Amino acid sequence: MRYLVIGLAAAVALAATLAAQGQAPAQGSEQERLPARLSGEFTPLAKPDIANGPVPRMPDGHPDLSGPWVGGGSNQDIEKDGGLKPGELPLLAWAKQLRDSRKEEDEPYLYCTPMSVPRTNPYPWRFVQSVTAQGLSTFYVIHENGDAGGVRKIFMDGRKHPPADDLLPTWWGHSIGRWEGDTLVIDTVGYNDKFWFDSRGTPHTTQLHTIERWTRTNFGTLVNEFTLDDPGALQHPVQLKFTARVQPPGSELMEFICAENNQYGVAADIPNIYREKGYGLEVQPPAQK
């Protein structure tokens, strides 16, 4: 069983609040101030003898992608996390300028908005497969921490995307999926422009279109070959690659509740530094000529 202590997030938030108020947190490093179980993320992975085992399969023969998984997306820097060298992410000038002006403490994910695609964090997540009398109908993506309770839906019933004029921009967009052999392919459009791809502040626009190709190569490894296409923020589409690792058998997601503008610290008279902040694009991309 995994022992991941959510209290650590509160400690980090408290330190950020005190720093914003010009106060120094208690002396000593995190490891010195906190008991061993509280001084880091504890999200164990399956041991090599298990991870190198065969791919488990569902009754219909397709790979079981359930998890729980750790990783498989961007976190600190989508450029680096996705396998690119510095400067290889083909951002348009306005997008690069915006990314470079952003501060990590301002990112929307820190105050309870969904991470969206392809974001992950040190906490686990899983695919949940819904089956009806007609067969596989929907994949759900559930993160333990980072989505404010939101659940992503991937429709597997053969439907198409709605017409562009009918799409309402949302945190998760509109996702449709299909199997290509042993690979789950997810095509998504209709994103809003509120979330960041990473802590670095890499932006996007509502023109964002993503394609994920998820392949479980053995028991412990899930590869995400990711196509990022956004004419509003990128010079051209780009290919990225992320890898998720499975947790030990029997692991489950823990419960974590987060509400937008959560007033952490009220009982201790500590103000929420994010209360008056907005999120998303601080400037609009230039109009297309």
N, C-alpha and C positions, 0 to 999 in steps of 0.2 A: 504494500500500500504506500502511496505517496504522501509525504508530509510537507505540504507547501503552505507556508504561513502567510495568509493574506495581510496580517498585521504589519508586515514589512512595508506594504504599500502606504499604509498610514504613516509609518516612520519617515518614509521618503517625502511624502507630502508635507509633513510637519517641518522637515528640514528645509524644504523649498519655501514654505511660508515664512519661517524665521529669517531665511536669507533675504527674502523680499522685504522684510521689515527692518533689515539692517541688524538683526540679532544673530549671533553665532550659536549653532547647536551645541549640545554638550560636547566636552572635549573627548578626544579619542576616536579611533576609527570605528566603523560599524562593527567590525569583528570584535573590537575590544569592549564596546558598549553593550552589545546584545549577546544573549546566550547563543551557543553554536547553532541551534535549530532556527534561530531568528535572523541570522546574519547572511542570508542569501536565498536564492530560489532553489527549492528542492523539488526537482522534476526528474526523477530517475528514468533512464532509458532501459530498454530490454538488453540483457547481456548478450555478448556476441554469439554464444552457442544457440540462443533463441532467435536473435535477429537474423542470422544467416540461414534460417530454416526456409522451407518452401512457402510460397504464397498461399494463404488460405482462400478458399473459394465459396461463393454462395451456391445455393441449390441449383441456380440456373447456369452455373459454370463461370460466371464473371468473378473477378477478384473481389474479395471482401475488403473494402477500403475503410472500414469503421474506425480503427485506431483504438485508443486516443493517440494523437500525434503531437509532436513538438517541432516547431519550425515549419519550413515549407513555403516561406514567403519573406517579404522584406521587413525590416525592423529599424535598424539604425540608419541605413543608407541603401536605398534600392539599387543604386548603381553598383556598389561594392557587393551587396548581398546577392545580387543577381548574376554575378560573375563578370562584370565589366571592369575595365580599368578606369582610373580617374579621368574624367572629361569625355568618356565614350557615350554617356547618355546624351542623346541628341536634343537637348532642350532648346527651345526658341529663346531669344535674348530676354524677353520679358519674364519667361518662366525661370530662367537661371537667376536673373536679378531678384525675383521674388524669393526663390529658395534661399539665396545667400543672405537675404535680409531677415529671414525668420529666425526665431529663437526657440530652442527645444521646449522651454517651459511654457510656450504659448500653444503647443499643438493641441488640437481638439480632443484627441484620445485621452489626454490627461484629465479632462473633466466630463467624462461619461458620454461621449458620442461614439458611434460604431467605428471600428478600425477600417472596415471595408477591404477591398481587394487590391493587392495581394498581401495585405498586412498580417503579420503574426506578432507574437511576443513570447516571453519565456514560459508562458503557461500553455497547457495542452488544449487541444480542440479535437473534434471528431466529425466524421460524416455519419449521418443517420439516414438509412434508406427506408422509404415508405413503399409498401407493396399493397396493392388493392386486388380486387378480383380480376381486373384487366392486366395485372402485372405491375412492374416497377413504374411508379408514378412520379415521385419527387425525392431528390436528395436534399437533406437539410445540413447546414454547417453550423455547429454550435461551438463557441469558444467559452472556456471557463471564465476568462477575465478579459474585458476589452470591448464589449459590444453593447453595454447598457441594457442587456436582456434581449437585444435584437437577434433574430435568427434568419440566416440566409436561405432562400429557397431556389432550387435548381430543378426546373420542370423537365421530366424525362418522357413525356407523353407524346412527343412529336410536334407540339405546337411551334409556331414561329414567333418572332418578336412582333409586338404591335407596331403599327405605322409610326414613324418618327414623330409625327404631330400629335399622336395619342399618348406618347410616353411621358409619364410624370417623373422627373428626375428624383431619384431616391438614393439613400446611402448604399444600398446593395445593387441597385440597378435591376434589370430584367435578365434573368439567366435561364438559358435552355441548354440541355445536355444530351449527349448520345454516347454510346459505346462504339469505339473503333478497335475491334479486337479486344485486347486487355486494357486499353487506355480509355479513361473517362475524359471526354472532351466537353468543356463548358464554354459557351459563348455568351458574353454579357455586354449589354448596352444600357443606356438610360441612367447612368450615374449622375448624382449631383456633384458639385465642385467643392464640397465642404471639408472632406477629409484630406489628410496628408498621406503620401505613400510611405513616409518614414519620419523618424525623429529629426532628420535634417531639414524637413520642410519641403520636400519635392512636391510641386503642385500639379494639377491637371485641370481640365475643363469638362464641361458636359458633353463634349464630343468624344470622350474616352470610350474605347472599345477594347475589351480584353478577351483573349482566348487562352484557356488553361488546358493543359494536357497532363492528366494525372496518371502515372504508371507505378504500380507496386512491383518492384523488381525482386524483392524477397520478403520474408516475414517482417523485417524491421525497417524497410526503406520504401519511401514514397516520393517519387520524383515529379516535380511540377515544372514542365516546360511551358514558359509563359510568354505570350505575345502581347506587347504593349503598343497600342495604336491610339494616338490622340493628335489630330491635325491642329488643334488649338494650342498645344503646348510642346509638341515634338516636331522636329524637322522631317522625320520619317519613322515608320514602325521599328520596333527593336525587339530582339529575342533575349529573354532572360531565363535563368535556370535556378530553381531552388530545390532543396532536399529536406524532407521531413523524416523524423525518426520516431519509431513507435515506443510507447511505454510498455512496461512489463505486463504480461497477461494478468487480467483481473483488475487493472487500474480503471478508475472512473473519474469523471470530472467532479470537482468540488463546487459547492454553491457559492456564488459571489453576486451581490446585488449592488448596482451602481445607478444612481439617478442623476440626470443632467442638472448641473448647478448644485450638486450635493454639498450641503453646508457642513463639511467636516470641520471638526474643532470647535463647534458652537459651544459645547458644554464647557470647554476650557477657555472660552472667550478669545479664540483664535479666528480671525476673519478669513474668509475664503478669498484668496488673491485672484481667482478666476471669475468672480461674480460679475464684474463689469466688463469682462473681455468678450469680444465676438469671436468668431472662428471662420475658417474658410479663406477665400481669396480676399486679401486686403486691397488689391487693385484688380481691375478688370483687364483682360488681355486687350490689346489694341484691335480696333475694328478692322475687319478684312477689307482690303481695297478691291 
